[in-house]
């Protein structure tokens, strides 16, 4: 199984909305991918509670059967649409993939 984790820090204002509204929009958009991309085994999006200046604000945790499933997810047209929105609203991104 492949675990894919992505973390973002959001811009204060982007795409006509503030940080908290964009976080909610991002969560809805990502969670909708579960019904569109069959390679996703599990997916959840959470908002960070840690107040450290180095903390990220939004976190995606997702699971895929194998590396090929993760690759299919990453090139899927619906994922690319969400990634475009993510690029417009984020300041910083961190990612980690590992095998379990």
Helices and strands as residue ranges (DSSP letters): E 2-10, E 13-14, E 17-18, H 19-32, G 33-35, E 40-47, E 58-64, H 67-75, H 77-89, E 90-99
